[in-house]
């Protein structure tokens, strides 16, 4: 399955993901727990891994390991996600 086909099959669009991030972060760049996106850990791993595979999207993501439930995003262990504000330019 191509990265584009995988994104279409995801349970959360990029616009929804950014909206959930903004709801939980005080500002762009703040780490938000993976659990704050309303997805199971398995689904969060699939969603973030799919977006991470697309260079035009992944460059706006930072995967952070702090305290909390751990997910593997394309082999990168993460508990939190931070987004760069420029991600809004591709919505």
Protein Blocks (a to p, Z undefined) as FASTA:
>chain_A
ZZklmmmmpcbdfklmmmmmmmmpmbghiacdfklnopafklmmmmmmmmmmpmklmmmp
ccdddedddddeehiacfbdcddfklmmmZZ
